[in-house]
Amino acid sequence: MARIPVLNLSNINLTFGGDPLLSDLNLTVQPFDRVALVGRNGSGKSTVMKIMAGLIEPDSGERVLSPGLSVGYMEQDPDFTGFATIGDYAACGLDPGDEYRVERATEGLKLMPDTEPDKASGGERRRAALAKIIARAPDLMLLDEPTNHLDIEAIAWLEAHLSNSRSAFVLISHDRAFLKALSRATLWVDRGQMRRQDRGFEGFEEWRDQVFVEEDMQRHKLKRLIKAEARWAVEGISARRKRNQGRVRRLRDLRDERSAQIGRQGVAKLEMDSGPKSGRLVIEASSMCKNFGDLAIVNDFSLRIMRGERVALVGPNGSGKTTLINLLMKKIEPDAGAVRHGVGLLPAIFDQNRSALDPNASLWETLTEDRDLGVSGRNDQIMVRGVPRHVVGYLKDFLFDEGQARGPVRALSGGEKARLLLARLLARPSNILGLDEPTNDLDVETLDLLQEILAEYDGTVLLVSHDRDFLDRVATTTIAMSKGGRATAYAGGWSDYQSQREDDQISGLPKKTVAKKGGAQAERAQKLPPQQQAQLSYVEEHRLKTLPDLIAQLEAEIARLESFLSAPDLFQTAPQKFAKASEGLVERQAKLAAYEQEWLELEERAS
C-alpha cells in the first residue's frame, strides 16, 4: 500500500525581479524521509525550504500538505516578542505535559532556557529556534543550517536525536560528516532545477560530477550540430535558389536552445601567498594562564609551534578556543606566563564574528580601505599579494557580480560575508593564519578549495572549527580544550583525536596538559624518577613512528636537488634556479639533521 506523502510541491516557479530562481520544481517528501538539500550558495536552497514551509508564495505551482500532518520550520531570525525567556519561546504551543521535551532539547543544545531574549547572542537565539522545533516534533522538520553555532558535542547530540526521530526531515548543511551520517536521499538545487537521488550525501559529489560530464557532452554535441547546420545554411545558398526552410527553422531552434542554457557557476578563485618565510620556531607559549574573573580559561599552558604546522583547537563552546588563539596571536595578553613569537611573522586573522566587516560599508570600501595603513576606500584597485587588481575583477574571483560591488555588506548572506572576509584576508601576504570558524556558511565547493589552499600553504595555521570532516582534512595537530583551562594535544585531525582519546580511556592513562620542550610541565617532568621520565607520551610515540618516513622523504628531496645542481653549466645558464635550488638544499639538510637528532633522542628514551 502506497504511503501518503507528507508534502508535495508541483510545478513551482519563482522569479525575484530577474531570471527565474526556480523553474518547474517538483518535490515529494514521504514519511520518515531523511533528505539532504544541497546546492551552491545563492542557488535557492533556503527559498525552496521556505516554500515548503509555506512562508513564501511561488509565482505559480501548488503546495499540498497532507491533512492532519504538520510541518515545522527552523526560524533564522526568531521573534521573541511577548516571551520573558528564550525557554518560554521554545515551549510555546506545547501541552504542559510535553514541556520536558524543551528541557531535554535545551540541555542537549547547551542552551540556558532562563536567558532573557535581549541578552541572548545570535547563536543562542538560533539554538532556541532549533530547540522549539525539536520539542514540537512535527511530522516534517525543515532545518536550515542547524549545526551553525553548535559545538561538536552539541552537533553529536543533535545527530543522535535526529537519527532516532520518527519525524521526516530536510536538512541544509555544509557539515559533510553531519549530512553523511543522517541523509538517505539528496535533493540538488542547481540553476533553478531540482534533481533527486535516493542515496545519502556520501554519493552526492560522484553524482554531481557525472551530471556535469553528461551535460558537457550534450553541450559539445549541440555545438557540433549547430556548426553543421550553419555550414549547410551558408553553402545551400549557392546550391539552390530556395533553401529548405524547415532546416533553417531547426538551426534557429538549436541556437535558441543553446542561448537558453544556463552556464554553471564557477568556483571561487582562492589563492594564497605565504609571503616571506618565518623562522623555524613560530610561537612558544610558556606556563601561560588567562582568567576572566574566577573563570579559568587557560591554565599553565606551554606549547611550541613550528613552521608549517596546522594546529586545530576543538572543544565545547565556552572552553576558551577563541581566547587561546588570540593569546597565541598576541591579540590579548596572558595574566601569567609568556608568549614569544619567532622572527619575521606576518599574521592574518579570520574572525568568526566578522568584526572586520562594517555592515554599512560597501564591498568596494571593505576591500580598498585599510585604516591601519591609512588607505582610503576610494581606490579603484587593490593590491593582491603585491599585484594591483581592479576591485570588481577581484570580487568576481569570489563569485560576486558587478552590481554587488557598491552594495552594503549588510545585504550579503552569511556565505557571502564569509567569502568577502576571505577575499580581504587572502589579498595580503602572510605566513601565519589565525582562522576562527572559517567554515561557517561556506558551500561544499568553496570548503574543498579552502582545504586545498591550506594544504599548499607554506606558512603556519591556527584553526578553530566544529566541522569534523574539515578538521580531518587539514589539521596535523589537534588541541582538545575543556572547561577549567585544560588542554591536551593529539597528533592528527578529529578522527585521530577521537581514537587516541579512546585509547587513553581504555588504558587508564591520565590526560596531560600540553607541554612541548619547556614550561612548568617540562620542569615537573625533570623531577620525576628516570624510569618515568623515559616514558613517551602518545604524541611522542606517534612522532617516533612518523619520523622515519619524514627522514626518507627529505633524503629523496636532497638527492634530487644534488642531482639537479650537478649539471656543470647550470650556474651560467640558469643562475636564479641554481640559487633557489642551493637554498633549498641547505634548508633540507638542516631539517634532516634536526629530524635525525630528534629521532635519536626519542628512540633512546623509548628503549
N, C-alpha and C positions, 0 to 999 in steps of 0.2 A: 504494500500500500504506500503510495507516494506521500511524502511529508508535506505539510502545508508550510510554505516559506514564511519566514518572519517578516521580510521586507522585500519589495520588488520595485525596481526603477525601470521604466520603459521609455525609450526614445527621448532621453533627456538632452536638451540643447540649452546652452547658456552662453551669452556674449556680454562682456563688460565694455561696451563702447568701442570695440575694435574687432580684431579677429576672434572667431569663436574660441572660447575657452574649453567647452565640452561640446561634442557633436555626436548625436545618435547614441548616447550612452545607455547601455542596458546592464542591469545588475540584479542578481538574486542572492539573498542571504538566507540560508537554511538554519533550522535549529541546530545548536551545538557547533556551528561553523567556527573555525579559528583562522582568521584571514589577515594576511599582511597586505596593507595598502601602500604601494611603493611608487616612486617616481622622482624626477628631479625637483629641486626647489623651484617653486613657481609653476609647476605643471598642473596644479589644480587639485592636489590630494585633499587639502583641508576643505576646499569648496565642495568636493564630492561628499565628504563626510557631513558637512552642514546641510547639504541637500537630503542626505539620508536621514538626518535628524529633524528635517522639516523647518530648518532655520532660514534657508534660502529658497525662494521660489524660482524654479527654472523658467526660461522663456517659453519652452514647450516641453511636452512629455508628461508622464504620470508617475506619481509616487504612491504605492499601495502598502499600507501596514496592515497585517492580518488582524482581524477583530480580536480583542481580548489580550493582545500581546503588547509589550511596552518596549520603548527604545530610550536609552539614556545616553546623553552626550556629555563628555567631559569639557566643561567650560574653560576657555582660555583666560578670560578676564571675568571671574565671578563677581556678582553683585551682592554685597553683604549688607545692603540697606535693611534695617529693621532687626538685625541679628546682633546680640550682645557679644558673642564669641564666634570663632570660626567653627567650634564644635556644634553650636546651635545651628549654624548654616548646614553643616554636614548631616545633621539629624533631621532636617526639615522634611516633612512628609512621611516620616516613618511612624508606625504604630509604637506606642510606648513599650511594648514587649520586644520590639526589634532594635531598641537603642543600643543593645550590646554589640551590634554589628559595627556601629560607629566607633565604639571603644576599641574593638579588635582592629579596625582599619587604621585608626589614628596611631595605635601602638605599632603596627607593622610598618607604617609610613613615617614613623618618628615625628609625629605631629603633636604639639601641645594643644589640646582642644579648648583650654581656657584662655587662649590668646585672643586679645581684642583685635577686631579687623583692622583698625587704623594703626596698630602696632605690628601687624604681620608683614613679613617680607613678601616679595613677589613669589618666591619659591613656596612659602607657607600657604599662600593663597591658592596656588596651583595644587598643592597637595590636599588642601581642604576640598577642592572640587573633585579630585580623584577619590578621596575618602567618601564623599557623598554618593558617587555613582557605584562604588563598591558596596556600600551599605544598602543601597536600594536594590541591587542585584536584578536589573531589568532583564528581559528576555534577550535583548541585544545591547551590548555596550560598545559605544563608539569612542575610542581612546586615541586622542591626537597628542603624540609625544608624551606619554605618561611617565617615562623614565627621566625626563628633564627635571633637575633639582632634586633627584633622589641619589643617595649614596649607594654604594654597591650592596650593602646589607639590605637596604630597603628595596632595591631592584630585585634581589634574590627572593625577598618575601613576596613581592608583587607577582613575580614569575611563578612561584609555588601556588599562590592563591588563584591566579588565572588558570593554571593547568588543572586545578581541581574544581573550577567553577562549572556550573551547569548552564551558564549563560553563553550564548554566541557572542563573539566579539570581533571587531575590526580594529586593527592596530596600525597607526602611523608611528614609525620609529626609525631612527638611524643607528640603533644599537643592534649590530648584527647578531650577537650572542642571544639577545632577548628575542629577536624575531625567529631565529633558528630553533630555539627551544619551544616556542609556542605555536607557530603557524603550521597549518595543514594545507592551506591554499594561498595563492598570491594573486592580487589584483594589481595590474600595472597601468598607471595613467601616463600616457605618452602622446604629446602633441594633439590633445583633445580626444584621443581614443582610449577605450578601456579594453584591456586584454586580461584573460583569466587563465591561470594554470592551476590544476588541482595537485600541486606539490607545495611544500613549505618553502620558506625563503632560501633554504640551503641550495635549491636548484634555480634560483632566480637569475643569477649572473650568467650561467651557462645558457639558459633560455633566452635572456635578453640579447646576448651576443649572437645566438643563432638567428634570432629575428632580424638583427641588423645585417647579418651576412645575406640572408634571403632578400631583404629589402634592397641591398646594394646590387644584387644580381638582377632583380627586377628593374631597377633604375638603369642598369647597363643595357639590358635588353631593350627597354623603351627608347633609350638614346640611339641605339643602333637602328631600330625600326624607323624612328623619325628621320634619321640620316638617309636611310634607303628610300623612304617615301619622298623626301625633299629632292633627292637626286633624280628620281623618276619625274617629279613635277617640273623640274628645270629642263631635263632632256626631252621630255614629252612635248614641249612647245615646238621644237623643230621636227619631231617625228610625226605629228598630226596637228591639224589646224584646230581641232576641238579636243581639249583634254577630257579625261574621264572624271566628271565632276564628283562621282562617288569617292574616288581615291583622294581628290583634293579635300573633300569634307573630312575624310578619315585622317589626313595629315593635320588638319586644323584641330580635330578632336584629340589627337595624340599630343599636340603641343599644349592644348588646354589641360590635359591630364598631367603633363609634366609641370606646368606652372602652378597647378593646384596642390602639388605635393609639398608638404611642409618639411623643410630640412631639419635634421636632428640638431639639437642644441649642442654646441661644442663643450669641451671640458675646460674648466678654468685653467689658465696657464700659470701654474705656480712654479716659480723658480726662486732659488735662494743662493745668495753669495755668502760664504762663510767668512769673507774678509780675511785680514791677516791672521796667521795662526797665533793662538795664545801659547803661553808656556805650557810645559807638560803638566804641572800642577795648576789646576783651575781654581778650586775652592778648598780651604781647610778650615773646618769648624772644630773648636776645642772647648770641651766642657760647657757648651752653650746652654743657657737657661732663659726662658721667657715666660712670664706670668701676666695674666690680666686679672688684677685684684687677687683673690685667693685661688684662682683657677690656673693650674699649671698647664701650659701649652707645650712647652719643650723643656725637658728636664735632663740635664747632664748629657748633652748630645755632642758626640765627636764624630767627624766624618772627613774623609779625603776624597775629592772628586778629581779624576784625571781627564785630560783632554780626550774627547771622543766618546765619553760615557753618555748613556741615555738613562737618566735616573727618574723613575716614576714614583710618585708619592700617592699612596692609597690609604683609605681609612674612612670611618664614618664622618658624616657632616659634623663639624664642631670639634674634630680631633686635632685641628691645627695645621692642616696641609698648606693652606694659603699662607698662614703665618710663617711656616718653616721656609717656604720658597722665597718669601720676602726677606727673611733673615739671611738666607744663603746668598741672595742677590744684593744684600746690603741696602734694601729699601727701608728697613727698620733696624734698630739696634737691639742686641740682646741685653737682658738685665744683668747677666753674668756670663763669663766666658768670652770668647773672641771668634771672629770670622776673618780669615785672611784670604785675599784674592791673589791669584797669580798675576804675572805680568801680561800687559797687552790685551786686557779683556775689553770686548765691545759688546755690551749686553743689549738684548731686545726682549721686551716683555709683552705677552698676550694676557690681558686682564679678563677674568671671567665676568666681571661686572660691566665690561665695555666702557669703563670710565674715561678712556682716551677718546671716546666719540661724543661730540657735542650734538645733542638731538636737534638743535636749531640751526646748526651749520649745514651747508650743502656738502655733497660728496666731493665736489671740486675743492672746497676750502679744507675739508678734512685731510686731503692728500697733500695739498700745497702749503698749508700753514704749519709752521713749527715754532712755537713760542720760545722754546729753549734756545733755538738758534737765531731767533729774531727774523724769521722768514714769514712774509705775509701770505695771505691766501688768494692773492690776485694774479698769481703767475699762471701762464698757460702750460708750463712744463713742470715736470717733477723729475728729480734725479733718482734714477732707479739703479742702485748699485754702481753709481759713478757714471751712468749713461743717461743723457736727457731724453725724456719721453713726453709726448703730448698727453695731457691728463685724460682726455676722452679715450685715446688709444689704449692707455694703461688700464682704464676702467673696463674696457671691452675684454681684456685678458681675464678679468674676474667676472665676466658674464653680466656686466651692467651695460645698458644701452645709453645712447647719447642723451635721450630725454631725461634720464635719471641724474645726469651729472650735476645739474643745477638744482635738483630737488633736495629737500631736507632729509637728514639722516633718520628722523623720527618716522618717516613714511616707509622705511625699509622693514622687511620681515626679519625674524631672528637669524635665519640663514644668511640673508643678505648683509646684515650687520657683521656677522662673523667673517664673511668674505671681504668686506671693506676693511675690517681691522687687520686681516691677513695681508691685504694689499698694502696697507700702511706699514706693517711690520716688515714685509719682505722687500720693500724698496730700499731698506737701509742695510749696509754691510754689518755683519755681526759674527761673533764666534762663540757666544753662549746665549741660548734661548731659555727664557722662563715662560712656559706655556701653562696657564691656569684654565682648565676646562676648554681647550680649543675645539673639541669635537662637538659641542652643543650646537644643534640646529644645522650642521653641515650634512649635505646629502651623501649617499654612499660613494658616488664617483669622486667627489671632492675629498672625502676622507681617504680614499685609495691614493689619490695624488699627494695629499699631505703626508701620508705614511711613506710614500716613495721618496719624497724630497728630504724627509728627516733621516731616512736610511742612508742617503747620499751626502748628507750634511757633514762637513769636516769638523764642525765645532762640537760643543757640548750642549746637552739638552736636559733641562729640569722640567718635568711634566706632572701635572695633576689631572687625572681623568677618572671617570667611572665607567668608561667604555672598555669592557674586558677584552674584546677582540682587538681593539686598537692597542691596548697595553701589551698584549701578546706579540703584536707585530712590531712594536717599536722598542720597548724597554729592554735594557741589558741588566739593569738592577732595579729591584722593587723595594721601597722602604714602606713597611706597614706601620701606620700610626694608630694609636689608641688613646683614649682619654687618660689623663694623668701624666701626659708628656712622654709616654713610652714610644720608642721607635725601634724597629727591627729590620735589618737588611736581608734580602734574599736575592740570589742570583736569578736572572731571567725576568720574564714578564708575569702576568697574572696567574696563568696556569701553573708555572713553575713555583710561584709563591704558595699557591694552594697545596700542591703536592708536598713541598718541603715542610709546610706548617703541619700537615697531617702526619708526616714522618716524625716531626718533633713531638707531637702529641702522643703518638704511639710509643715512642721510645722513652717518653717522660723527661726529655731534656728541657731544662728551663730556657725560656727565650732571653736572648741577650740584647741589651740596648746597643745601638750601633756604635762601634769604635774602630777606627782604622788608623793604625800607626800613630798613636798619640792620644792625649786627653786623659781624663781621670780613670776611664775604664781600663786603658792600657797600663796606667800606673798601678792600678789594683792588681792587674793580671801578673805584673812583675813580682808581686809579693806572694803569689801562690807557690806551692811546692813545685819543683821541677817537673814531676810527672804530670801535674795538672796543666802546667804551662805548655807542655808539648802537645796536648790535645788540640786538634784543629777544629775550628768552627765549621758549620755546614758550608758557609760561603767559601772558606779557605779550602775545604775538600773539593768543592766544585772547581775552584780556581786551579788547584793542583791537577785535576783531570783535564782541564781545557788548555793549560799552558803548553803541553807538547804540540798540540795542533797549531797554536799561535806561533810557536817557535819554528815549526816546519814551514808554515806559510811565509814567515819572514825570510827564512833561508832560501826559499824558492824565489822570492822577490829580489833578494840580494844577488842571487845567481843570474837572474835575467838582466838586472842593471849592470852587473860586471861584464856580462857578455856584450851588452849594448855599448858600454864605454870602451870596450877593447878595440873597436874599429879605429884604425890608425889615423884616418883623416876626419874623424868626427868633429874635433875641435875647430878645424878650419872651415868645414862645410856647414856645420850647424852649431855655432858656439852657444846659443841660448839653450838648445836641447842638452848640450854637454853639461852646461852649468846646472840646469834643473835636475838632470839625472845624477850628477855628482852630489848635489844637496840631498836628494832622496836617498842615495846610498849611505851617506854619513848618518842621516836620521834613522834609517832602518838598522844600521849596525849598532847604533847606541841603544835603540829599543830592544834589539836582540840580546845585547849584553845585560840589560835590565831584566828581561824575561828570564834569561838563564840564571841570573843571580837569585831572582825570586823563586824559581823552581827549586834551586839547590836548598834554599832556606826552608821552604815548605816540606820538601822531601826529607830533609834531615830531621825536622820536627816530627813528621809523620812516622818515621822509622825509629 
